[in-house]
Amino acid sequence: MNLCPDDQRPLAMELDIPALKAAYPRNEWYERERRDMWKFTSLLGLDINDAEDARHLVSLGEGATPLRNYPEHPQAKLLELDLYFKDEGRAEPGYGANPTQSFKDRGMAMAVSMARRHGLTKLVVPTQGNAGDSLAEYALAAGIEAAIIMPGDTPMPILGRVAALARQHESIILETCEGTIREAGDIMRSKYLPAGYFNVATFQEPGWRIEGKKTLGLEIAEPRSGDTWQLPDVIVYPTGGGTGILGMWKAFAELEALELIGSQRPRIVSVQSEGTAPIVRAFENGDDDTAAATAGHTLATGLNVPGGVGHAKVLQILRESRGHALTVSERAMEEELARCWKQTGWWISPEGAATLAALAPLAEIGFLRGGERVVVVNTGSFEKYLPSLRHLL
Ligand SMILES: Cc1ncc(COP(=O)(O)O)c(C=O)c1O
């Protein structure tokens, strides 16, 4: 199935935690040295310790990305923050690497593996770009057909890569649309779903992409040394549909059920662009869900998501965690990107730059406190946006 037939909300995979505890009393499910997201083996909905599951696994080295300390950042210096940068973009020796240079690979590795496990042969995704790039890569590796629908103004490194794959392989279809992921969704519903494609759009598949994104939260919490799992005080996340937030939240709930962490949670912050900010508007208005917004223009195309079935849950998590939601300007994003490049040489995406740009306003309103441990998530790579960003280098 896709959405829950009762309330038309996203589904999630429920794990049998007591059974997991009994099977692995010393948390043997955790393979610390493994260099991909499958290091969490049986704590994932597709269990590589299960022979039948393992047979359907499609892995291209995704996850196990670096969590880098960033003490040079001006806000880290000013507030003496213990600032970390979770880098989902560029490959680095000694770590895993997302094959299409964005965190979407975590969700798609899981979704395509689960699709294979369930005998599906045709998948479709409407996308702002990165999820489509990722689906094309995994579907090819899995021998599954995929139709990818994205806005025609998607940055060329992303659009061009999928176009090249579609040209080389009959099993990959690329279709472009005017507008955003919303209009791409309309094409999916009118053309591909009636033709028998299974919908793996954000939250529309039964919890698989959340399950993959969960590994981001598990990695943020995993022991750096010794055996202690720990959470930061704050996580700043660039939010479109919100899969990453739901995934991390699920990770923390399961770690608590396993008694590896307590009930305390990081304060979760959603960052959106000024152009398209349905979550920020709803958060500010005290609403339970977002209202359909008109999409604007932003360099951070991954954030140009005017609405989503998961937004109600995102808002719930922001409030439960005593978090926040805010917009950042295009200019602030550009400045952070340029600064980060000059200071560190990291190859960050505009979405990642948005999280760094959020630190100063968060400090200004007193949300961040001196000495706190803060993780910002860089969800993609500069390289995928190069034509529109190269002037910043
Ligand atoms: C680079 C990047 N960052 C962030 C997002 C937003 O992701 P989520 O759906 O988890 O909010 C996207 C979505 O397309 C993206 O491509």
The ligand as an ORCA input file, in Angstrom:
! r2SCAN-3c Opt
* xyz 0 1
  C      19.796     18.360     -0.949
  C      18.444     18.265     -0.293
  N      18.321     18.670      0.982
  C      17.136     18.604      1.633
  C      15.987     18.149      1.006
  C      14.708     18.071      1.791
  O      14.509     16.762      2.224
  P      13.340     16.234      3.157
  O      12.297     15.693      2.266
  O      13.927     15.197      4.043
  O      12.845     17.399      3.957
  C      16.061     17.710     -0.320
  C      14.863     17.210     -1.022
  O      14.777     17.149     -2.225
  C      17.329     17.764     -0.985
  O      17.461     17.338     -2.262
*
